[in-house]
Amino acid sequence: MSAEWVDDSQEARELAGIQRRTVWVLSVGQVLGGLGFGATVSLGAVLAADIAGDESLSGLAAAGVTLGTAALAVPLAALARRRGRRISLASGMAIALVGVSLVVVAAALRSFPLLLLAFGLVGAGQTANLQSRFAAADLATDATRGRDLSIVVWATTIGAVLGPNLVQPGQAIGDALGMPPLTGPYVFTIVAQALSIVVYLGALRPDPLLVAQTVAQRRRDRVVAQIVKPDRPTSARYAIFANAAAHGVMVSIMAMTPVHMLHHGASLTIIGLTISLHIAGMYALSPVFGILADRVGRIPTIMVGQALLAASLVTVFFGAESNTAVTVALILLGLGWSAATVAGSALLTESSSEARRTTRQGRNDLSMSLVGAIGAITSGIVLGWIGFTGLALVVGVAVIATVLLAPYGRIRPVEPDAQAPDAQPSDAPGATVDEDGGR
């Protein structure tokens, strides 16, 4: 940003224009990124079980993705802080592109260790997808943060829903190209990942995070003092916990659904449709939850998410023998994840001072991914031990904990012993925020 703003209204107009462009570019990137995520989820467990020759190891496919996401969350967040979102997002997609290519190689060689490594690299794409929602919040205002963030999350719907439904045409393309079984759909993923790199590098200009950092510094340097958002670590910690818990519940159930449905006679087409509907639940209504979070508060919207997650687990418990009931449960699971994640991400952003924001965002994605990896790994063991219904009971503990800890998420007056370097004194005007139930 080279131009100086003559007043706050001109600055606001400049930033609003950049924000609109940023949301559009991130949305296009999410469509492409979602395409890769959808194909990976729908075939990962089946491909892992086929190569390993042991269905109990099928959950390691999702575990590989989530561990890769976890491993790269903090480094990519640090890269974003140094070089901006543009370089960070493109780097994540480039690593994922290498991973998808290695998935095909691993299938050809029938190498399970290489397959797990490949899925770990694919996790970088998921890291970039997660980071995109925070990129949408870099220049958003308090009144529109949830909405802007959720629009980018919603854009994932297109690619993520389309991805699993490309299984059959992908198989046909794979057969024509002589690719290993179950890897044909990854042709679409490779193309989508490559295009996303071009979009981020070419169109995400100016970089929203670098602009936000420049604006924050200018405001601190102005003669007329600006109110700088205080740091609220307790609320931020709860937001990270709520995001991680919802993600763990979602991954644990979703990772085992393809294997469970295969045991009950479902075809790959039906499984692909179920995963598509689940992913639609994750993203399609995210703008609704974003607007809800802006209007009624972050904590109430997180609680809506917990209610939906609980409804999903109850449906699994009583309807595990029915593929139709499992499909309904997966839709509810996606909706619950969406409400909790959109509101939790908005709460984390506004609870963190500018100096600590990207660091906490990286820790948030790390926590989500680690919990998801643990869920994916242990869900296969639990499935073999006490079945799909038992798995629903076990992961329900996370929903209960999120509800019980909700009071810690409320934005209270600034904790005097934990102010960020750029936070205002606790007795400054505007240093407290009314407790409106979670805003």
Buried (B, 14 or more C-beta within 10 A) or exposed (E): BEEEBEEEEEBEEBBBEBBEBBBBBBBBBBBBBBBBBBBBBBBBBBBBBBBBEEBBBBBBBBBBBBBBBBBBBBBBBBBBBEBBBBBBBBBBBBBBBEBBBBBBBBBBEEBBEBBBBBBBBBBBBBBBBBBBBBBBBBBBBEEBBBBBBBBBBBBBBBBBBBBBBBBEEBBEBBEEEEBBEBBBBBBBBBBBBBBBBEBBBEBBBBBBBBBBBBBBEBBEEEEEEEEBBBBBBBBBBBBBBBBBBBBBBBBBBBBBBBBBBBEEEBEBEBBBBBBBBBBBBBBBBBBBBBBBBBEBBBBBBBBBBBBBBBBBBBBBBEBBEEBEBBBBBBBBBBBBBBBBBBBBBBBBBBBBBBBBBBBBBBBBBBBBBBBBBBBBBBBBEBBEEEBBBBBBBBBBEBBEBBBEBBEBBBBBEBBEEBBBEBBBEEEBEEBBBEBEBBB
